[in-house]
């Protein structure tokens, strides 16, 4: 359990230090910054719990709990952090 908590702490520190993140709600605060949808940009919805990501319209993305959900335009960031793509909405 201590090892898991230490790894989660390091993960949160890495995410919070990255310049592409605006803010991730880790304290249960209701205010959470999310990227603004610009025309033509794809919003990816990442699940911080399962470390997977989906496109905005995926039905599985809609089922992610708010405290585990994070939205971004930066696919390279997700890939570099070893998030796995959804097998239903993202065809590689």
PDB file of N, CA, C and O in Angstrom:
ATOM      1  N   UNK A   1       0.820  -1.185   0.000  1.00  0.00           N
ATOM      2  CA  UNK A   1       0.000   0.000   0.000  1.00  0.00           C
ATOM      3  C   UNK A   1       0.871   1.258   0.000  1.00  0.00           C
ATOM      4  O   UNK A   1       0.570   2.224  -0.702  1.00  0.00           O
ATOM      5  N   UNK A   2       1.949   1.245   0.788  1.00  0.00           N
ATOM      6  CA  UNK A   2       2.847   2.394   0.829  1.00  0.00           C
ATOM      7  C   UNK A   2       3.511   2.617  -0.525  1.00  0.00           C
ATOM      8  O   UNK A   2       3.709   3.753  -0.958  1.00  0.00           O
ATOM      9  N   UNK A   3       3.844   1.531  -1.173  1.00  0.00           N
ATOM     10  CA  UNK A   3       4.471   1.631  -2.490  1.00  0.00           C
ATOM     11  C   UNK A   3       3.504   2.245  -3.499  1.00  0.00           C
ATOM     12  O   UNK A   3       3.897   3.086  -4.307  1.00  0.00           O
ATOM     13  N   UNK A   4       2.245   1.824  -3.451  1.00  0.00           N
ATOM     14  CA  UNK A   4       1.219   2.372  -4.340  1.00  0.00           C
ATOM     15  C   UNK A   4       1.042   3.871  -4.101  1.00  0.00           C
ATOM     16  O   UNK A   4       0.989   4.650  -5.053  1.00  0.00           O
ATOM     17  N   UNK A   5       0.950   4.275  -2.843  1.00  0.00           N
ATOM     18  CA  UNK A   5       0.783   5.692  -2.515  1.00  0.00           C
ATOM     19  C   UNK A   5       1.986   6.511  -2.974  1.00  0.00           C
ATOM     20  O   UNK A   5       1.831   7.633  -3.457  1.00  0.00           O
ATOM     21  N   UNK A   6       3.175   5.954  -2.823  1.00  0.00           N
ATOM     22  CA  UNK A   6       4.377   6.657  -3.280  1.00  0.00           C
ATOM     23  C   UNK A   6       4.364   6.824  -4.789  1.00  0.00           C
ATOM     24  O   UNK A   6       4.704   7.892  -5.297  1.00  0.00           O
ATOM     25  N   UNK A   7       3.971   5.772  -5.516  1.00  0.00           N
ATOM     26  CA  UNK A   7       3.889   5.862  -6.971  1.00  0.00           C
ATOM     27  C   UNK A   7       2.829   6.856  -7.414  1.00  0.00           C
ATOM     28  O   UNK A   7       3.046   7.604  -8.366  1.00  0.00           O
ATOM     29  N   UNK A   8       1.689   6.876  -6.741  1.00  0.00           N
ATOM     30  CA  UNK A   8       0.636   7.840  -7.082  1.00  0.00           C
ATOM     31  C   UNK A   8       1.113   9.268  -6.819  1.00  0.00           C
ATOM     32  O   UNK A   8       0.816  10.171  -7.601  1.00  0.00           O
ATOM     33  N   UNK A   9       1.843   9.481  -5.733  1.00  0.00           N
ATOM     34  CA  UNK A   9       2.374  10.799  -5.418  1.00  0.00           C
ATOM     35  C   UNK A   9       3.328  11.260  -6.512  1.00  0.00           C
ATOM     36  O   UNK A   9       3.262  12.407  -6.954  1.00  0.00           O
ATOM     37  N   UNK A  10       4.216  10.368  -6.950  1.00  0.00           N
ATOM     38  CA  UNK A  10       5.153  10.701  -8.023  1.00  0.00           C
ATOM     39  C   UNK A  10       4.404  10.994  -9.314  1.00  0.00           C
ATOM     40  O   UNK A  10       4.749  11.937 -10.026  1.00  0.00           O
ATOM     41  N   UNK A  11       3.388  10.204  -9.626  1.00  0.00           N
ATOM     42  CA  UNK A  11       2.585  10.411 -10.828  1.00  0.00           C
ATOM     43  C   UNK A  11       1.931  11.791 -10.800  1.00  0.00           C
ATOM     44  O   UNK A  11       1.964  12.511 -11.798  1.00  0.00           O
ATOM     45  N   UNK A  12       1.344  12.159  -9.677  1.00  0.00           N
ATOM     46  CA  UNK A  12       0.686  13.464  -9.555  1.00  0.00           C
ATOM     47  C   UNK A  12       1.711  14.581  -9.682  1.00  0.00           C
ATOM     48  O   UNK A  12       1.430  15.599 -10.314  1.00  0.00           O
ATOM     49  N   UNK A  13       2.884  14.416  -9.100  1.00  0.00           N
ATOM     50  CA  UNK A  13       3.931  15.426  -9.230  1.00  0.00           C
ATOM     51  C   UNK A  13       4.361  15.594 -10.678  1.00  0.00           C
ATOM     52  O   UNK A  13       4.557  16.717 -11.143  1.00  0.00           O
ATOM     53  N   UNK A  14       4.509  14.481 -11.395  1.00  0.00           N
ATOM     54  CA  UNK A  14       4.877  14.560 -12.809  1.00  0.00           C
ATOM     55  C   UNK A  14       3.812  15.280 -13.618  1.00  0.00           C
ATOM     56  O   UNK A  14       4.127  16.129 -14.451  1.00  0.00           O
ATOM     57  N   UNK A  15       2.562  14.945 -13.378  1.00  0.00           N
ATOM     58  CA  UNK A  15       1.486  15.589 -14.109  1.00  0.00           C
ATOM     59  C   UNK A  15       1.387  17.073 -13.784  1.00  0.00           C
ATOM     60  O   UNK A  15       1.156  17.888 -14.676  1.00  0.00           O
ATOM     61  N   UNK A  16       1.557  17.426 -12.534  1.00  0.00           N
ATOM     62  CA  UNK A  16       1.423  18.831 -12.149  1.00  0.00           C
ATOM     63  C   UNK A  16       2.601  19.669 -12.611  1.00  0.00           C
ATOM     64  O   UNK A  16       2.466  20.885 -12.749  1.00  0.00           O
ATOM     65  N   UNK A  17       3.745  19.058 -12.853  1.00  0.00           N
ATOM     66  CA  UNK A  17       4.910  19.822 -13.294  1.00  0.00           C
ATOM     67  C   UNK A  17       4.960  20.005 -14.800  1.00  0.00           C
ATOM     68  O   UNK A  17       5.755  20.804 -15.295  1.00  0.00           O
ATOM     69  N   UNK A  18       4.139  19.291 -15.529  1.00  0.00           N
ATOM     70  CA  UNK A  18       4.139  19.382 -16.984  1.00  0.00           C
ATOM     71  C   UNK A  18       3.456  20.671 -17.423  1.00  0.00           C
ATOM     72  O   UNK A  18       2.390  21.010 -16.907  1.00  0.00           O
ATOM     73  N   UNK A  19       4.049  21.387 -18.360  1.00  0.00           N
ATOM     74  CA  UNK A  19       3.506  22.674 -18.782  1.00  0.00           C
ATOM     75  C   UNK A  19       2.245  22.538 -19.624  1.00  0.00           C
ATOM     76  O   UNK A  19       1.514  23.517 -19.774  1.00  0.00           O
ATOM     77  N   UNK A  20       1.960  21.356 -20.181  1.00  0.00           N
ATOM     78  CA  UNK A  20       0.763  21.205 -20.997  1.00  0.00           C
ATOM     79  C   UNK A  20      -0.489  21.026 -20.160  1.00  0.00           C
ATOM     80  O   UNK A  20      -1.598  21.143 -20.681  1.00  0.00           O
ATOM     81  N   UNK A  21      -0.337  20.745 -18.874  1.00  0.00           N
ATOM     82  CA  UNK A  21      -1.489  20.590 -18.001  1.00  0.00           C
ATOM     83  C   UNK A  21      -1.856  21.931 -17.407  1.00  0.00           C
ATOM     84  O   UNK A  21      -0.983  22.672 -16.954  1.00  0.00           O
ATOM     85  N   UNK A  22      -3.135  22.250 -17.404  1.00  0.00           N
ATOM     86  CA  UNK A  22      -3.585  23.465 -16.757  1.00  0.00           C
ATOM     87  C   UNK A  22      -3.804  23.207 -15.272  1.00  0.00           C
ATOM     88  O   UNK A  22      -3.286  23.931 -14.422  1.00  0.00           O
ATOM     89  N   UNK A  23      -4.568  22.181 -14.973  1.00  0.00           N
ATOM     90  CA  UNK A  23      -4.852  21.831 -13.575  1.00  0.00           C
ATOM     91  C   UNK A  23      -5.555  20.486 -13.563  1.00  0.00           C
ATOM     92  O   UNK A  23      -6.466  20.251 -14.357  1.00  0.00           O
ATOM     93  N   UNK A  24      -5.143  19.611 -12.675  1.00  0.00           N
ATOM     94  CA  UNK A  24      -5.847  18.344 -12.494  1.00  0.00           C
ATOM     95  C   UNK A  24      -6.376  18.320 -11.079  1.00  0.00           C
ATOM     96  O   UNK A  24      -5.647  18.603 -10.127  1.00  0.00           O
ATOM     97  N   UNK A  25      -7.629  17.985 -10.944  1.00  0.00           N
ATOM     98  CA  UNK A  25      -8.292  17.971  -9.654  1.00  0.00           C
ATOM     99  C   UNK A  25      -7.860  16.729  -8.878  1.00  0.00           C
ATOM    100  O   UNK A  25      -8.334  15.628  -9.159  1.00  0.00           O
ATOM    101  N   UNK A  26      -6.965  16.898  -7.906  1.00  0.00           N
ATOM    102  CA  UNK A  26      -6.538  15.765  -7.093  1.00  0.00           C
ATOM    103  C   UNK A  26      -7.034  15.889  -5.658  1.00  0.00           C
ATOM    104  O   UNK A  26      -6.922  14.939  -4.883  1.00  0.00           O
ATOM    105  N   UNK A  27      -7.574  17.034  -5.298  1.00  0.00           N
ATOM    106  CA  UNK A  27      -8.033  17.255  -3.934  1.00  0.00           C
ATOM    107  C   UNK A  27      -9.548  17.190  -3.785  1.00  0.00           C
ATOM    108  O   UNK A  27     -10.059  17.389  -2.683  1.00  0.00           O
ATOM    109  N   UNK A  28     -10.280  16.918  -4.866  1.00  0.00           N
ATOM    110  CA  UNK A  28     -11.734  16.866  -4.800  1.00  0.00           C
ATOM    111  C   UNK A  28     -12.385  18.222  -4.972  1.00  0.00           C
ATOM    112  O   UNK A  28     -13.584  18.364  -4.732  1.00  0.00           O
ATOM    113  N   UNK A  29     -11.622  19.219  -5.382  1.00  0.00           N
ATOM    114  CA  UNK A  29     -12.152  20.554  -5.620  1.00  0.00           C
ATOM    115  C   UNK A  29     -13.058  20.514  -6.847  1.00  0.00           C
ATOM    116  O   UNK A  29     -12.737  19.858  -7.838  1.00  0.00           O
ATOM    117  N   UNK A  30     -14.183  21.212  -6.780  1.00  0.00           N
ATOM    118  CA  UNK A  30     -15.135  21.197  -7.885  1.00  0.00           C
ATOM    119  C   UNK A  30     -14.656  21.992  -9.090  1.00  0.00           C
ATOM    120  O   UNK A  30     -15.110  21.735 -10.205  1.00  0.00           O
ATOM    121  N   UNK A  31     -13.756  22.945  -8.904  1.00  0.00           N
ATOM    122  CA  UNK A  31     -13.278  23.749 -10.021  1.00  0.00           C
ATOM    123  C   UNK A  31     -12.132  23.017 -10.692  1.00  0.00           C
ATOM    124  O   UNK A  31     -11.141  22.672 -10.047  1.00  0.00           O
ATOM    125  N   UNK A  32     -12.267  22.782 -11.981  1.00  0.00           N
ATOM    126  CA  UNK A  32     -11.253  22.058 -12.728  1.00  0.00           C
ATOM    127  C   UNK A  32     -11.098  22.717 -14.085  1.00  0.00           C
ATOM    128  O   UNK A  32     -12.088  22.900 -14.795  1.00  0.00           O
ATOM    129  N   UNK A  33      -9.878  23.079 -14.463  1.00  0.00           N
ATOM    130  CA  UNK A  33      -9.641  23.681 -15.766  1.00  0.00           C
ATOM    131  C   UNK A  33      -9.652  22.594 -16.832  1.00  0.00           C
ATOM    132  O   UNK A  33      -9.093  21.516 -16.634  1.00  0.00           O
ATOM    133  N   UNK A  34     -10.278  22.876 -17.940  1.00  0.00           N
ATOM    134  CA  UNK A  34     -10.306  21.960 -19.067  1.00  0.00           C
ATOM    135  C   UNK A  34      -9.969  22.742 -20.327  1.00  0.00           C
ATOM    136  O   UNK A  34     -10.288  23.928 -20.411  1.00  0.00           O
ATOM    137  N   UNK A  35      -9.338  22.116 -21.300  1.00  0.00           N
ATOM    138  CA  UNK A  35      -9.039  22.809 -22.544  1.00  0.00           C
ATOM    139  C   UNK A  35     -10.317  23.260 -23.242  1.00  0.00           C
ATOM    140  O   UNK A  35     -11.346  22.589 -23.171  1.00  0.00           O
ATOM    141  N   UNK A  36     -10.242  24.376 -23.901  1.00  0.00           N
ATOM    142  CA  UNK A  36     -11.381  24.886 -24.659  1.00  0.00           C
ATOM    143  C   UNK A  36     -11.359  24.246 -26.034  1.00  0.00           C
ATOM    144  O   UNK A  36     -10.311  24.184 -26.677  1.00  0.00           O
ATOM    145  N   UNK A  37     -12.518  23.765 -26.493  1.00  0.00           N
ATOM    146  CA  UNK A  37     -12.622  23.101 -27.794  1.00  0.00           C
ATOM    147  C   UNK A  37     -12.482  24.132 -28.909  1.00  0.00           C
ATOM    148  O   UNK A  37     -13.299  25.047 -29.021  1.00  0.00           O
ATOM    149  N   UNK A  38     -11.468  23.986 -29.717  1.00  0.00           N
ATOM    150  CA  UNK A  38     -11.287  24.840 -30.880  1.00  0.00           C
ATOM    151  C   UNK A  38     -11.697  24.025 -32.100  1.00  0.00           C
ATOM    152  O   UNK A  38     -11.531  22.805 -32.121  1.00  0.00           O
ATOM    153  N   UNK A  39     -12.226  24.693 -33.107  1.00  0.00           N
ATOM    154  CA  UNK A  39     -12.724  23.971 -34.287  1.00  0.00           C
ATOM    155  C   UNK A  39     -11.606  23.165 -34.933  1.00  0.00           C
ATOM    156  O   UNK A  39     -10.507  23.671 -35.160  1.00  0.00           O
ATOM    157  N   UNK A  40     -11.901  21.916 -35.223  1.00  0.00           N
ATOM    158  CA  UNK A  40     -10.948  21.039 -35.883  1.00  0.00           C
ATOM    159  C   UNK A  40     -10.029  20.279 -34.949  1.00  0.00           C
ATOM    160  O   UNK A  40      -9.386  19.322 -35.379  1.00  0.00           O
ATOM    161  N   UNK A  41      -9.944  20.668 -33.693  1.00  0.00           N
ATOM    162  CA  UNK A  41      -9.079  19.980 -32.747  1.00  0.00           C
ATOM    163  C   UNK A  41      -9.800  18.787 -32.132  1.00  0.00           C
ATOM    164  O   UNK A  41     -10.994  18.854 -31.839  1.00  0.00           O
ATOM    165  N   UNK A  42      -9.071  17.706 -31.941  1.00  0.00           N
ATOM    166  CA  UNK A  42      -9.631  16.515 -31.307  1.00  0.00           C
ATOM    167  C   UNK A  42      -9.354  16.596 -29.819  1.00  0.00           C
ATOM    168  O   UNK A  42      -8.216  16.811 -29.402  1.00  0.00           O
ATOM    169  N   UNK A  43     -10.389  16.424 -29.027  1.00  0.00           N
ATOM    170  CA  UNK A  43     -10.208  16.366 -27.583  1.00  0.00           C
ATOM    171  C   UNK A  43     -10.109  14.903 -27.185  1.00  0.00           C
ATOM    172  O   UNK A  43     -10.979  14.093 -27.504  1.00  0.00           O
ATOM    173  N   UNK A  44      -9.029  14.580 -26.480  1.00  0.00           N
ATOM    174  CA  UNK A  44      -8.848  13.247 -25.945  1.00  0.00           C
ATOM    175  C   UNK A  44      -9.225  13.264 -24.469  1.00  0.00           C
ATOM    176  O   UNK A  44      -8.857  14.178 -23.732  1.00  0.00           O
ATOM    177  N   UNK A  45      -9.954  12.253 -24.054  1.00  0.00           N
ATOM    178  CA  UNK A  45     -10.382  12.137 -22.667  1.00  0.00           C
ATOM    179  C   UNK A  45      -9.586  11.007 -22.034  1.00  0.00           C
ATOM    180  O   UNK A  45      -9.721   9.844 -22.415  1.00  0.00           O
ATOM    181  N   UNK A  46      -8.755  11.364 -21.061  1.00  0.00           N
ATOM    182  CA  UNK A  46      -7.900  10.381 -20.396  1.00  0.00           C
ATOM    183  C   UNK A  46      -8.522   9.970 -19.072  1.00  0.00           C
ATOM    184  O   UNK A  46      -9.108  10.783 -18.357  1.00  0.00           O
ATOM    185  N   UNK A  47      -8.380   8.691 -18.766  1.00  0.00           N
ATOM    186  CA  UNK A  47      -8.803   8.159 -17.475  1.00  0.00           C
ATOM    187  C   UNK A  47      -7.544   8.011 -16.628  1.00  0.00           C
ATOM    188  O   UNK A  47      -6.695   7.164 -16.907  1.00  0.00           O
ATOM    189  N   UNK A  48      -7.426   8.842 -15.589  1.00  0.00           N
ATOM    190  CA  UNK A  48      -6.234   8.825 -14.748  1.00  0.00           C
ATOM    191  C   UNK A  48      -6.133   7.557 -13.916  1.00  0.00           C
ATOM    192  O   UNK A  48      -5.051   7.207 -13.446  1.00  0.00           O
ATOM    193  N   UNK A  49      -7.243   6.871 -13.732  1.00  0.00           N
ATOM    194  CA  UNK A  49      -7.247   5.637 -12.951  1.00  0.00           C
ATOM    195  C   UNK A  49      -6.744   4.454 -13.782  1.00  0.00           C
ATOM    196  O   UNK A  49      -5.877   3.704 -13.334  1.00  0.00           O
ATOM    197  N   UNK A  50      -7.280   4.290 -14.978  1.00  0.00           N
ATOM    198  CA  UNK A  50      -6.900   3.152 -15.825  1.00  0.00           C
ATOM    199  C   UNK A  50      -5.764   3.477 -16.781  1.00  0.00           C
ATOM    200  O   UNK A  50      -5.229   2.581 -17.434  1.00  0.00           O
ATOM    201  N   UNK A  51      -5.386   4.759 -16.869  1.00  0.00           N
ATOM    202  CA  UNK A  51      -4.329   5.235 -17.766  1.00  0.00           C
ATOM    203  C   UNK A  51      -4.647   4.907 -19.225  1.00  0.00           C
ATOM    204  O   UNK A  51      -3.762   4.519 -19.989  1.00  0.00           O
ATOM    205  N   UNK A  52      -5.906   5.064 -19.602  1.00  0.00           N
ATOM    206  CA  UNK A  52      -6.323   4.892 -20.992  1.00  0.00           C
ATOM    207  C   UNK A  52      -6.879   6.218 -21.486  1.00  0.00           C
ATOM    208  O   UNK A  52      -7.204   7.100 -20.691  1.00  0.00           O
ATOM    209  N   UNK A  53      -6.989   6.356 -22.819  1.00  0.00           N
ATOM    210  CA  UNK A  53      -7.577   7.578 -23.362  1.00  0.00           C
ATOM    211  C   UNK A  53      -8.528   7.248 -24.511  1.00  0.00           C
ATOM    212  O   UNK A  53      -8.408   6.222 -25.180  1.00  0.00           O
ATOM    213  N   UNK A  54      -9.476   8.162 -24.708  1.00  0.00           N
ATOM    214  CA  UNK A  54     -10.556   7.997 -25.670  1.00  0.00           C
ATOM    215  C   UNK A  54     -10.746   9.299 -26.445  1.00  0.00           C
ATOM    216  O   UNK A  54     -10.237  10.347 -26.046  1.00  0.00           O
ATOM    217  N   UNK A  55     -11.476   9.226 -27.547  1.00  0.00           N
ATOM    218  CA  UNK A  55     -11.901  10.456 -28.199  1.00  0.00           C
ATOM    219  C   UNK A  55     -13.096  11.009 -27.432  1.00  0.00           C
ATOM    220  O   UNK A  55     -13.749  10.290 -26.675  1.00  0.00           O
ATOM    221  N   UNK A  56     -13.369  12.274 -27.632  1.00  0.00           N
ATOM    222  CA  UNK A  56     -14.420  12.957 -26.877  1.00  0.00           C
ATOM    223  C   UNK A  56     -15.792  12.293 -27.023  1.00  0.00           C
ATOM    224  O   UNK A  56     -16.566  12.264 -26.067  1.00  0.00           O
ATOM    225  N   UNK A  57     -16.095  11.764 -28.200  1.00  0.00           N
ATOM    226  CA  UNK A  57     -17.410  11.197 -28.453  1.00  0.00           C
ATOM    227  C   UNK A  57     -17.577   9.731 -28.076  1.00  0.00           C
ATOM    228  O   UNK A  57     -18.667   9.182 -28.238  1.00  0.00           O
ATOM    229  N   UNK A  58     -16.539   9.092 -27.582  1.00  0.00           N
ATOM    230  CA  UNK A  58     -16.603   7.674 -27.229  1.00  0.00           C
ATOM    231  C   UNK A  58     -17.543   7.463 -26.043  1.00  0.00           C
ATOM    232  O   UNK A  58     -17.495   8.203 -25.061  1.00  0.00           O
ATOM    233  N   UNK A  59     -18.394   6.452 -26.146  1.00  0.00           N
ATOM    234  CA  UNK A  59     -19.337   6.189 -25.055  1.00  0.00           C
ATOM    235  C   UNK A  59     -18.613   5.757 -23.780  1.00  0.00           C
ATOM    236  O   UNK A  59     -19.130   5.961 -22.681  1.00  0.00           O
ATOM    237  N   UNK A  60     -17.436   5.169 -23.911  1.00  0.00           N
ATOM    238  CA  UNK A  60     -16.666   4.782 -22.730  1.00  0.00           C
ATOM    239  C   UNK A  60     -16.096   6.016 -22.013  1.00  0.00           C
ATOM    240  O   UNK A  60     -15.952   6.012 -20.791  1.00  0.00           O
ATOM    241  N   UNK A  61     -15.779   7.051 -22.762  1.00  0.00           N
ATOM    242  CA  UNK A  61     -15.283   8.292 -22.150  1.00  0.00           C
ATOM    243  C   UNK A  61     -16.364   8.932 -21.291  1.00  0.00           C
ATOM    244  O   UNK A  61     -16.068   9.534 -20.259  1.00  0.00           O
ATOM    245  N   UNK A  62     -17.599   8.805 -21.711  1.00  0.00           N
ATOM    246  CA  UNK A  62     -18.708   9.389 -20.953  1.00  0.00           C
ATOM    247  C   UNK A  62     -18.924   8.664 -19.622  1.00  0.00           C
ATOM    248  O   UNK A  62     -19.552   9.212 -18.716  1.00  0.00           O
ATOM    249  N   UNK A  63     -18.420   7.464 -19.502  1.00  0.00           N
ATOM    250  CA  UNK A  63     -18.609   6.668 -18.282  1.00  0.00           C
ATOM    251  C   UNK A  63     -17.502   6.871 -17.247  1.00  0.00           C
ATOM    252  O   UNK A  63     -17.571   6.308 -16.155  1.00  0.00           O
ATOM    253  N   UNK A  64     -16.474   7.673 -17.579  1.00  0.00           N
ATOM    254  CA  UNK A  64     -15.370   7.911 -16.648  1.00  0.00           C
ATOM    255  C   UNK A  64     -15.842   8.827 -15.522  1.00  0.00           C
ATOM    256  O   UNK A  64     -16.475   9.852 -15.775  1.00  0.00           O
ATOM    257  N   UNK A  65     -15.538   8.463 -14.302  1.00  0.00           N
ATOM    258  CA  UNK A  65     -15.886   9.316 -13.165  1.00  0.00           C
ATOM    259  C   UNK A  65     -15.155  10.644 -13.291  1.00  0.00           C
ATOM    260  O   UNK A  65     -14.015  10.692 -13.752  1.00  0.00           O
ATOM    261  N   UNK A  66     -15.816  11.718 -12.881  1.00  0.00           N
ATOM    262  CA  UNK A  66     -15.246  13.059 -13.010  1.00  0.00           C
ATOM    263  C   UNK A  66     -13.897  13.187 -12.311  1.00  0.00           C
ATOM    264  O   UNK A  66     -13.016  13.886 -12.812  1.00  0.00           O
ATOM    265  N   UNK A  67     -13.715  12.537 -11.178  1.00  0.00           N
ATOM    266  CA  UNK A  67     -12.449  12.670 -10.455  1.00  0.00           C
ATOM    267  C   UNK A  67     -11.296  11.964 -11.154  1.00  0.00           C
ATOM    268  O   UNK A  67     -10.134  12.218 -10.837  1.00  0.00           O
ATOM    269  N   UNK A  68     -11.604  11.072 -12.109  1.00  0.00           N
ATOM    270  CA  UNK A  68     -10.571  10.364 -12.871  1.00  0.00           C
ATOM    271  C   UNK A  68     -10.423  10.887 -14.292  1.00  0.00           C
ATOM    272  O   UNK A  68      -9.572  10.402 -15.038  1.00  0.00           O
ATOM    273  N   UNK A  69     -11.227  11.859 -14.677  1.00  0.00           N
ATOM    274  CA  UNK A  69     -11.270  12.335 -16.063  1.00  0.00           C
ATOM    275  C   UNK A  69     -10.366  13.544 -16.253  1.00  0.00           C
ATOM    276  O   UNK A  69     -10.313  14.442 -15.412  1.00  0.00           O
ATOM    277  N   UNK A  70      -9.650  13.546 -17.388  1.00  0.00           N
ATOM    278  CA  UNK A  70      -8.836  14.693 -17.769  1.00  0.00           C
ATOM    279  C   UNK A  70      -8.877  14.813 -19.291  1.00  0.00           C
ATOM    280  O   UNK A  70      -8.698  13.820 -19.996  1.00  0.00           O
ATOM    281  N   UNK A  71      -9.112  16.014 -19.797  1.00  0.00           N
ATOM    282  CA  UNK A  71      -9.217  16.246 -21.234  1.00  0.00           C
ATOM    283  C   UNK A  71      -8.007  17.021 -21.735  1.00  0.00           C
ATOM    284  O   UNK A  71      -7.506  17.919 -21.058  1.00  0.00           O
ATOM    285  N   UNK A  72      -7.545  16.662 -22.934  1.00  0.00           N
ATOM    286  CA  UNK A  72      -6.390  17.329 -23.527  1.00  0.00           C
ATOM    287  C   UNK A  72      -6.472  17.250 -25.048  1.00  0.00           C
ATOM    288  O   UNK A  72      -7.155  16.391 -25.604  1.00  0.00           O
ATOM    289  N   UNK A  73      -5.764  18.162 -25.709  1.00  0.00           N
ATOM    290  CA  UNK A  73      -5.589  18.105 -27.159  1.00  0.00           C
ATOM    291  C   UNK A  73      -4.278  17.402 -27.505  1.00  0.00           C
ATOM    292  O   UNK A  73      -4.061  17.034 -28.660  1.00  0.00           O
ATOM    293  N   UNK A  74      -3.414  17.214 -26.529  1.00  0.00           N
ATOM    294  CA  UNK A  74      -2.038  16.778 -26.745  1.00  0.00           C
ATOM    295  C   UNK A  74      -1.895  15.253 -26.723  1.00  0.00           C
ATOM    296  O   UNK A  74      -1.657  14.657 -25.672  1.00  0.00           O
ATOM    297  N   UNK A  75      -2.044  14.641 -27.881  1.00  0.00           N
ATOM    298  CA  UNK A  75      -1.914  13.191 -27.994  1.00  0.00           C
ATOM    299  C   UNK A  75      -0.489  12.739 -27.687  1.00  0.00           C
ATOM    300  O   UNK A  75      -0.292  11.687 -27.079  1.00  0.00           O
ATOM    301  N   UNK A  76       0.501  13.521 -28.098  1.00  0.00           N
ATOM    302  CA  UNK A  76       1.898  13.157 -27.831  1.00  0.00           C
ATOM    303  C   UNK A  76       2.184  13.057 -26.337  1.00  0.00           C
ATOM    304  O   UNK A  76       2.962  12.207 -25.902  1.00  0.00           O
ATOM    305  N   UNK A  77       1.552  13.929 -25.555  1.00  0.00           N
ATOM    306  CA  UNK A  77       1.725  13.882 -24.108  1.00  0.00           C
ATOM    307  C   UNK A  77       1.196  12.558 -23.549  1.00  0.00           C
ATOM    308  O   UNK A  77       1.850  11.920 -22.725  1.00  0.00           O
ATOM    309  N   UNK A  78       0.008  12.152 -24.005  1.00  0.00           N
ATOM    310  CA  UNK A  78      -0.589  10.901 -23.525  1.00  0.00           C
ATOM    311  C   UNK A  78       0.273   9.700 -23.894  1.00  0.00           C
ATOM    312  O   UNK A  78       0.486   8.801 -23.081  1.00  0.00           O
ATOM    313  N   UNK A  79       0.762   9.695 -25.120  1.00  0.00           N
ATOM    314  CA  UNK A  79       1.597   8.590 -25.584  1.00  0.00           C
ATOM    315  C   UNK A  79       2.914   8.553 -24.810  1.00  0.00           C
ATOM    316  O   UNK A  79       3.372   7.478 -24.424  1.00  0.00           O
ATOM    317  N   UNK A  80       3.523   9.714 -24.581  1.00  0.00           N
ATOM    318  CA  UNK A  80       4.797   9.753 -23.858  1.00  0.00           C
ATOM    319  C   UNK A  80       4.651   9.309 -22.408  1.00  0.00           C
ATOM    320  O   UNK A  80       5.618   8.843 -21.805  1.00  0.00           O
ATOM    321  N   UNK A  81       3.446   9.449 -21.837  1.00  0.00           N
ATOM    322  CA  UNK A  81       3.190   9.021 -20.459  1.00  0.00           C
ATOM    323  C   UNK A  81       2.626   7.603 -20.412  1.00  0.00           C
ATOM    324  O   UNK A  81       2.165   7.143 -19.367  1.00  0.00           O
ATOM    325  N   UNK A  82       2.668   6.911 -21.562  1.00  0.00           N
ATOM    326  CA  UNK A  82       2.277   5.507 -21.687  1.00  0.00           C
ATOM    327  C   UNK A  82       0.814   5.240 -21.357  1.00  0.00           C
ATOM    328  O   UNK A  82       0.481   4.198 -20.792  1.00  0.00           O
ATOM    329  N   UNK A  83      -0.063   6.186 -21.711  1.00  0.00           N
ATOM    330  CA  UNK A  83      -1.494   5.926 -21.645  1.00  0.00           C
ATOM    331  C   UNK A  83      -1.835   5.029 -22.824  1.00  0.00           C
ATOM    332  O   UNK A  83      -1.238   5.165 -23.892  1.00  0.00           O
ATOM    333  N   UNK A  84      -2.781   4.117 -22.650  1.00  0.00           N
ATOM    334  CA  UNK A  84      -3.147   3.200 -23.726  1.00  0.00           C
ATOM    335  C   UNK A  84      -4.401   3.706 -24.447  1.00  0.00           C
ATOM    336  O   UNK A  84      -5.332   4.195 -23.809  1.00  0.00           O
ATOM    337  N   UNK A  85      -4.420   3.585 -25.782  1.00  0.00           N
ATOM    338  CA  UNK A  85      -5.595   4.050 -26.534  1.00  0.00           C
ATOM    339  C   UNK A  85      -6.772   3.096 -26.380  1.00  0.00           C
ATOM    340  O   UNK A  85      -6.596   1.892 -26.193  1.00  0.00           O
ATOM    341  N   UNK A  86      -7.952   3.648 -26.460  1.00  0.00           N
ATOM    342  CA  UNK A  86      -9.185   2.854 -26.431  1.00  0.00           C
ATOM    343  C   UNK A  86      -9.234   1.983 -27.680  1.00  0.00           C
ATOM    344  O   UNK A  86      -8.949   2.461 -28.779  1.00  0.00           O
ATOM    345  N   UNK A  87      -9.585   0.736 -27.527  1.00  0.00           N
ATOM    346  CA  UNK A  87      -9.656  -0.177 -28.660  1.00  0.00           C
ATOM    347  C   UNK A  87     -10.910   0.035 -29.497  1.00  0.00           C
ATOM    348  O   UNK A  87     -10.981  -0.435 -30.633  1.00  0.00           O
ATOM    349  N   UNK A  88     -11.898   0.735 -28.953  1.00  0.00           N
ATOM    350  CA  UNK A  88     -13.145   0.970 -29.678  1.00  0.00           C
ATOM    351  C   UNK A  88     -13.126   2.239 -30.511  1.00  0.00           C
ATOM    352  O   UNK A  88     -13.577   2.236 -31.656  1.00  0.00           O
ATOM    353  N   UNK A  89     -12.606   3.329 -29.944  1.00  0.00           N
ATOM    354  CA  UNK A  89     -12.726   4.609 -30.653  1.00  0.00           C
ATOM    355  C   UNK A  89     -11.439   5.063 -31.333  1.00  0.00           C
ATOM    356  O   UNK A  89     -11.485   5.967 -32.168  1.00  0.00           O
ATOM    357  N   UNK A  90     -10.300   4.472 -31.008  1.00  0.00           N
ATOM    358  CA  UNK A  90      -9.034   4.884 -31.602  1.00  0.00           C
ATOM    359  C   UNK A  90      -8.418   3.706 -32.331  1.00  0.00           C
ATOM    360  O   UNK A  90      -7.969   2.742 -31.713  1.00  0.00           O
ATOM    361  N   UNK A  91      -8.402   3.792 -33.628  1.00  0.00           N
ATOM    362  CA  UNK A  91      -7.849   2.736 -34.474  1.00  0.00           C
ATOM    363  C   UNK A  91      -6.421   3.111 -34.818  1.00  0.00           C
ATOM    364  O   UNK A  91      -6.178   4.180 -35.378  1.00  0.00           O
ATOM    365  N   UNK A  92      -5.469   2.237 -34.487  1.00  0.00           N
ATOM    366  CA  UNK A  92      -4.059   2.534 -34.781  1.00  0.00           C
ATOM    367  C   UNK A  92      -3.620   1.845 -36.038  1.00  0.00           C
ATOM    368  O   UNK A  92      -2.465   1.978 -36.443  1.00  0.00           O
TER     369      UNK A  92
END
